[in-house]
C-alpha cells in the first residue's frame, strides 16, 4: 500500500512539473465538436462587434422612428444629445436584447439550413443542385430564425426608442408631458407587450422583415458574384477579397431593402408614438410604405441609412478580428483551403 501511494504521489508531482493540468484543459477543449466551437466563436465575435457599434445602431433607430428632438439632427449631434440626456449608458440601451438574440439566431439558422437544403434537394429535383438551392434554403433558414427570436428584436427597439430627459422622466420622443409607463428591461417589455396584445403583439412588424428576406438574399448573392467576377484571377482565392466583396454585397442589399426596415421599426413602436389612437396605423407592409411616403416624405424611408455605411467597416473589421482571436483561444483547427474559402 505504501509503495502504491508513493507511486501515485510521485506521478501527481510529475504531472505538476510537466503541465498535465494544461493538457487536461487542452483535452477538454478538444472534446468539444468543431461546429459548436465555431458557433461560440461566431456568436462572441458578433456580440463584440454589435456592442462596439451599438451607439450608432441606437441613433439609427431614433432616426427611423422620428423620435421627437432627434429626427432633424445629424449623427454627431444626435450622439451629443443622447450623451447629455442619458449619459454613456444611453448609448447601449436595448443592446442587451440584441446580444442575447445572437446565439439562438445563429444556432437556428445553422441547424435549419441543412434541413431545408436536404428537403429541397429531395422534393424539388427540378431546381437542380446549384446556388439557387443554397439561396432558397438560406432564406428559409433565416426566416425560421427570425420568427423564433423576433420578440427580442421588438424589445430591443422599444427600449432604444424611449429617451430619458435630464429630469429623469421618460418622454418616448413626445412633445407632451403626459406620463407614460417606462420599460425597465427586456422582461418588462415582453410581459407588457404580451399583456396588451397577446402573442400577436410580440410579432408586430414581423411582416416587413419576412418580406425583405428573399430580395435581400438574392441581391446579396447576385452582387457578390458580380463583384467576384471583376476581381483578377490571382486574387480570387483571397479570404480578405471575398470578405470585402461579401461586405459590399450585403451593404447594397441592405440599401435596396432598407425601406422595409424603416416600416418595421415604426410598426414596433407605433403604440408609443403621439399619433397612436388605439388602432394600428399600418395594417400591412404596403400600407406602411405608402403612409410614410404620404405623411413623412420618401426620404424618411432611408432615414439613418448613412449609419449603415459608417459602421460597415469597423463592424466587419472588429468581428473578423474577434473571430480570429476566439478561434485561437478555443483551438479551432484550420479547415481545408476550399472549405475555408467557402465559409468566408
C-alpha positions in Angstrom: 0.0 0.0 0.0 2.8 2.4 0.9 4.6 1.7 -2.3 1.4 2.3 -4.4 0.6 5.5 -2.6 4.1 6.7 -3.2 3.9 5.9 -6.8 0.6 7.9 -7.1 2.1 10.8 -5.2 5.2 10.8 -7.4 3.0 10.7 -10.6 1.0 13.7 -9.4 4.2 15.6 -8.7 5.5 14.7 -12.1 2.2 15.8 -13.6 2.5 19.2 -11.9 6.0 19.5 -13.3 5.2 18.6 -16.9 2.0 20.6 -17.0 -0.6 17.9 -17.2 -3.3 20.3 -15.9 -2.7 22.3 -19.1 -3.0 19.1 -21.0 -6.3 18.3 -19.4 -7.6 21.8 -20.4 -6.5 21.1 -24.0 -8.2 17.7 -24.0 -11.4 19.3 -22.7 -11.4 21.9 -25.5 -10.6 19.2 -28.0 -13.6 17.2 -26.8 -16.0 20.0 -28.0 -17.3 19.4 -31.5 -15.9 21.8 -34.1 -19.3 23.2 -35.2 -20.0 24.1 -31.5 -16.7 25.9 -31.2 -17.4 27.8 -34.4 -20.9 28.7 -33.2 -19.4 30.0 -29.9 -16.6 31.9 -31.7 -19.0 33.4 -34.2 -21.5 34.4 -31.5 -18.9 36.0 -29.3 -17.4 37.9 -32.3 -20.8 39.1 -33.4 -21.7 40.2 -29.9 -18.5 42.1 -29.6 -19.0 43.8 -33.0 -22.6 44.7 -32.2 -21.7 46.2 -28.9 -18.9 48.3 -30.4 -21.3 49.9 -32.9 -24.3 49.9 -30.6 -24.3 53.8 -30.2 -24.7 54.2 -34.0 -27.4 51.5 -34.1 -29.4 53.3 -31.4 -29.2 56.6 -33.3 -30.4 54.8 -36.4 -33.5 53.6 -34.5 -34.2 57.1 -33.2 -34.0 58.5 -36.8 -36.1 55.7 -38.3 -38.9 56.2 -35.8 -38.8 60.0 -36.0 -38.2 60.4 -32.3 -39.0 63.9 -31.2 -35.9 66.0 -30.9 -33.7 63.6 -33.0 -35.3 63.2 -36.4 -33.9 66.6 -37.7 -30.4 66.1 -36.3 -27.3 64.5 -37.8 -25.5 61.5 -36.5 -22.9 63.5 -34.5 -25.4 65.9 -33.0 -27.7 63.0 -32.0 -24.8 61.3 -30.2 -24.1 64.5 -28.3 -27.7 65.0 -27.3 -28.1 61.4 -26.2 -24.9 61.6 -24.1 -26.3 64.8 -22.5 -29.7 63.3 -21.7 -28.8 59.7 -20.7 -25.1 59.6 -20.2 -22.7 57.0 -21.5 -25.1 54.2 -20.7 -27.7 55.6 -23.0 -25.6 54.5 -26.0 -26.2 50.9 -25.1 -29.9 50.9 -24.2 -31.5 47.8 -25.8 -28.2 46.3 -26.8 -28.6 43.5 -24.3 -31.6 42.1 -26.2 -29.6 42.3 -29.4 -26.7 40.4 -27.9 -28.9 37.8 -26.2 -30.5 37.1 -29.6 -27.3 36.3 -31.4 -26.6 32.7 -30.2 -30.2 31.3 -30.7 -30.5 33.1 -34.0 -27.2 31.7 -35.3 -27.9 28.2 -34.0 -31.3 28.1 -35.6 -30.0 29.4 -38.8 -27.2 26.9 -38.8 -29.3 23.9 -37.9 -32.4 24.6 -40.2 -30.3 25.5 -43.2 -29.1 21.9 -43.7 -32.7 20.6 -43.1 -34.2 22.9 -45.7 -31.5 22.2 -48.2 -32.0 18.4 -47.9 -35.8 18.8 -48.2 -35.5 20.9 -51.3 -33.0 18.5 -52.9 -35.3 15.5 -52.2 -38.6 17.1 -53.1 -37.7 19.7 -55.8 -35.2 17.9 -58.0 -36.2 20.2 -61.0 -34.3 23.0 -59.3 -31.0 21.1 -59.6 -28.1 21.3 -57.2 -26.8 24.8 -58.0 -26.6 28.0 -56.0 -30.4 28.5 -56.2 -30.8 25.7 -53.7 -28.4 27.5 -51.3 -30.3 30.8 -51.8 -33.7 29.2 -51.1 -32.5 27.2 -48.1 -30.7 30.1 -46.7 -33.7 32.4 -47.0 -36.0 29.8 -45.3 -33.5 29.2 -42.5 -33.2 33.0 -41.9 -37.0 33.3 -41.8 -37.2 30.5 -39.3 -34.5 32.1 -37.1 -36.3 35.5 -37.3 -39.6 34.0 -36.3 -38.1 32.3 -33.3 -36.2 35.3 -32.0 -38.3 38.2 -33.2 -39.7 39.2 -29.7 -36.1 40.0 -28.6 -35.8 42.4 -31.6 -39.1 44.0 -30.7 -37.8 44.5 -27.1 -34.5 46.0 -28.4 -36.4 48.6 -30.5 -38.8 49.6 -27.7 -36.0 50.0 -25.2 -33.9 52.0 -27.7 -36.9 54.3 -28.6 -37.6 55.6 -25.0 -35.4 58.6 -24.3 -34.9 59.9 -20.8 -34.7 63.7 -20.4 -32.4 65.5 -17.9 -35.1 65.4 -15.2 -35.2 61.6 -15.4 -38.7 61.2 -16.9 -39.5 59.2 -20.0 -40.9 61.1 -23.0 -40.8 58.4 -25.7 -40.0 61.2 -28.1 -43.3 63.0 -27.4 -43.8 66.7 -27.0 -46.4 66.4 -24.3 -45.6 65.9 -20.6 -48.2 63.1 -20.3 -46.7 60.4 -18.1 -46.1 57.1 -19.9 -45.1 53.7 -18.3 -41.4 53.2 -18.8 -40.0 49.8 -19.7 -37.4 48.8 -17.2 -35.8 45.9 -19.2 -36.3 43.1 -21.6 -38.5 41.0 -19.4 -40.7 44.1 -18.6 -41.1 44.8 -22.4 -42.1 41.2 -23.2 -44.5 41.0 -20.3 -46.2 44.4 -21.0 -46.5 43.8 -24.8 -48.0 40.3 -24.3 -50.4 41.7 -21.7 -51.6 44.4 -24.2 -51.7 42.5 -27.4 -51.0 38.8 -26.8 -48.7 36.8 -29.0 -49.6 38.9 -32.0 -48.3 42.0 -30.2 -44.9 40.3 -29.8 -44.7 39.9 -33.6 -45.8 43.4 -34.6 -43.7 44.4 -37.6 -42.5 40.9 -38.5 -44.2 41.2 -41.9 -41.7 43.7 -43.4 -38.9 41.6 -42.0 -40.0 38.4 -43.7 -40.9 40.3 -46.9 -37.3 41.5 -47.2 -35.5 38.2 -46.6 -35.6 36.7 -50.1 -34.9 40.0 -52.0 -32.0 40.8 -49.7 -30.5 37.3 -50.0 -31.0 37.3 -53.8 -29.5 40.7 -54.3 -26.6 40.0 -52.0 -25.8 36.7 -53.8 -26.0 38.3 -57.3 -23.9 41.4 -56.4 -21.4 39.2 -54.6 -20.9 37.0 -57.7 -20.7 40.1 -60.0 -18.1 41.7 -57.8 -16.1 38.5 -57.6 -16.1 38.1 -61.4 -14.4 41.5 -61.7 -11.5 40.5 -59.4 -8.3 39.4 -61.1 -7.8 35.6 -61.2 -4.8 35.7 -59.0 -6.8 37.3 -56.2 -9.9 35.0 -56.5 -8.9 32.8 -53.6 -8.0 35.6 -51.2 -10.1 35.4 -48.0 -9.9 39.2 -47.5 -11.1 39.8 -51.1 -14.1 37.5 -50.5 -14.8 39.1 -47.2 -14.7 42.6 -48.8 -17.0 41.5 -51.7 -19.4 40.0 -49.1 -19.5 43.2 -47.1 -20.1 45.3 -50.1 -22.8 43.0 -51.4 -24.5 43.0 -48.1 -24.4 46.8 -48.0 -26.1 47.0 -51.4 -28.7 44.5 -50.4 -29.4 46.5 -47.2 -29.8 49.7 -49.2 -32.4 48.2 -51.5 -34.5 46.7 -48.7 -33.9 49.5 -46.2 -37.4 51.0 -46.5 -38.8 47.7 -45.2 -36.6 48.1 -42.1 -38.0 51.6 -41.5 -41.6 50.3 -41.7 -40.7 47.5 -39.3 -39.2 49.9 -36.7 -42.2 52.3 -36.9 -44.6 49.4 -36.5 -42.7 48.2 -33.5 -43.1 51.5 -31.6 -46.3 52.8 -33.0 -48.2 52.4 -29.7 -45.6 54.7 -28.1 -45.9 57.5 -30.6 -48.2 60.5 -30.1 -50.3 59.9 -33.2 -51.4 56.4 -32.0 -55.1 56.4 -31.2 -55.7 52.9 -30.1 -55.6 51.2 -33.5 -52.7 50.0 -35.6 -51.7 52.7 -38.1 -50.2 50.3 -40.6 -52.3 47.2 -41.3 -49.7 45.7 -43.6 -46.3 46.4 -45.1 -47.6 48.1 -48.3 -49.8 50.5 -46.3 -46.8 51.3 -44.1 -44.7 52.2 -47.1 -47.4 54.4 -48.7 -48.4 56.1 -45.5 -44.8 57.0 -44.7 -44.3 58.4 -48.2 -47.5 60.4 -48.0 -47.1 61.8 -44.4 -43.4 61.9 -43.8 -41.9 62.1 -47.3 -40.0 59.5 -49.3 -36.7 60.5 -47.7 -38.0 59.0 -44.4 -37.8 55.6 -46.0 -34.0 56.0 -45.9 -33.6 57.8 -42.6 -30.5 56.6 -40.9 -29.2 54.7 -43.9 -25.9 56.6 -43.8 -25.2 54.9 -40.4 -25.1 51.6 -42.1 -22.3 52.9 -44.4 -20.5 54.4 -41.4 -20.5 51.2 -39.3 -19.8 48.6 -42.0 -16.0 48.9 -42.0 -15.5 48.9 -38.2 -18.2 46.2 -37.7 -16.6 43.8 -40.2 -13.1 44.5 -39.1 -13.9 44.1 -35.4 -16.0 41.0 -36.0 -13.3 39.4 -38.1 -10.5 40.1 -35.6 -12.6 38.9 -32.7 -13.5 35.7 -34.5 -9.8 35.1 -35.2 -9.0 35.6 -31.5 -11.8 33.2 -30.4 -10.6 30.6 -32.9 -7.2 30.7 -31.3 -8.5 30.6 -27.8 -10.9 27.7 -28.5 -8.1 25.9 -30.5 -10.3 25.6 -33.6 -8.1 23.8 -36.2 -7.8 25.4 -39.7 -10.2 24.0 -42.3 -9.1 22.8 -45.7 -8.4 25.5 -48.1 -11.5 25.0 -50.1 -13.7 24.8 -47.1 -12.2 27.9 -45.6 -12.8 29.9 -48.8 -16.4 28.7 -49.0 -17.1 29.6 -45.3 -15.7 33.1 -45.8 
